[in-house]
Amino acid sequence: MDNKKSSTLLLIREQVLKNIDLEKINDLRNDRDLLTKDIVENIQRAVNSLGRYLANHELNQLAEDIVDEITGYGPLRLSLI
């Protein structure tokens, strides 16, 4: 992945984490599908507000990474499934 794409993903990630509704996220922590859906919506808003583009696979991977961070699994989740 090139530096420009990495910078874009980092910028989007930071904006999503800054703007998420912590109370709502706390309510969704035990339902990964609903949490992922909410994070995807937040990513789409961030992408639109920044005037950027993400391919679907990039958006989905970023959402999974953020959900893993929120739920405390981080990169360990892949070892657990």
C-alpha positions as CSV (number, residue, x, y, z in Angstrom):
1,M,0.0,0.0,0.0
2,D,1.4,3.4,-1.0
3,N,2.0,6.2,1.5
4,K,-0.9,8.3,0.1
5,K,-3.4,5.5,0.6
6,S,-2.0,4.8,4.1
7,S,-2.3,8.4,5.0
8,T,-5.9,8.5,3.8
9,L,-6.8,5.4,5.8
10,L,-5.2,6.9,8.9
11,L,-7.0,10.2,8.4
12,I,-10.4,8.4,8.0
13,R,-9.7,6.2,11.0
14,E,-8.8,9.2,13.2
15,Q,-12.0,11.0,12.1
16,V,-14.2,8.0,12.7
17,L,-12.7,7.4,16.2
18,K,-13.1,11.1,17.0
19,N,-16.8,11.2,15.9
20,I,-18.2,8.0,17.1
21,D,-21.0,8.0,19.7
22,L,-19.3,6.3,22.7
23,E,-22.6,5.5,24.4
24,K,-24.0,3.9,21.3
25,I,-20.8,2.0,20.7
26,N,-20.9,0.7,24.3
27,D,-24.4,-0.6,23.7
28,L,-23.3,-2.3,20.5
29,R,-20.1,-3.9,21.8
30,N,-21.7,-7.3,22.2
31,D,-23.2,-7.4,18.7
32,R,-20.4,-7.4,16.3
33,D,-22.6,-7.2,13.2
34,L,-24.5,-4.1,14.4
35,L,-21.2,-2.5,15.6
36,T,-19.6,-3.2,12.2
37,K,-22.6,-1.7,10.5
38,D,-22.4,1.5,12.6
39,I,-18.7,1.8,12.0
40,V,-19.1,1.4,8.2
41,E,-21.7,4.2,8.3
42,N,-19.2,6.4,10.2
43,I,-16.5,5.5,7.7
44,Q,-18.7,6.5,4.8
45,R,-19.5,9.8,6.4
46,A,-15.8,10.5,7.0
47,V,-14.9,9.5,3.4
48,N,-17.7,11.8,2.1
49,S,-16.7,14.7,4.3
50,L,-13.0,14.4,3.3
51,G,-13.9,14.1,-0.4
52,R,-12.0,10.8,-0.6
53,Y,-12.7,7.4,-2.2
54,L,-12.4,4.0,-0.6
55,A,-12.9,0.7,-2.5
56,N,-15.4,-1.6,-0.8
57,H,-12.7,-4.0,0.3
58,E,-10.7,-1.2,1.9
59,L,-13.8,0.2,3.7
60,N,-14.7,-3.3,5.0
61,Q,-11.1,-4.0,6.2
62,L,-10.9,-0.6,7.9
63,A,-14.3,-1.2,9.6
64,E,-13.1,-4.7,10.8
65,D,-9.9,-3.2,12.1
66,I,-11.7,-0.4,14.0
67,V,-14.2,-2.9,15.4
68,D,-11.3,-5.1,16.6
69,E,-9.8,-2.1,18.3
70,I,-13.1,-1.2,20.0
71,T,-13.8,-4.7,21.2
72,G,-10.2,-5.2,22.4
73,Y,-9.2,-7.9,20.1
74,G,-7.0,-5.9,17.7
75,P,-5.0,-8.2,15.4
76,L,-5.5,-11.1,17.7
77,R,-9.0,-11.8,16.4
78,L,-7.6,-13.6,13.3
79,S,-5.8,-16.0,15.6
80,L,-9.0,-16.7,17.5
81,I,-11.3,-17.6,14.6
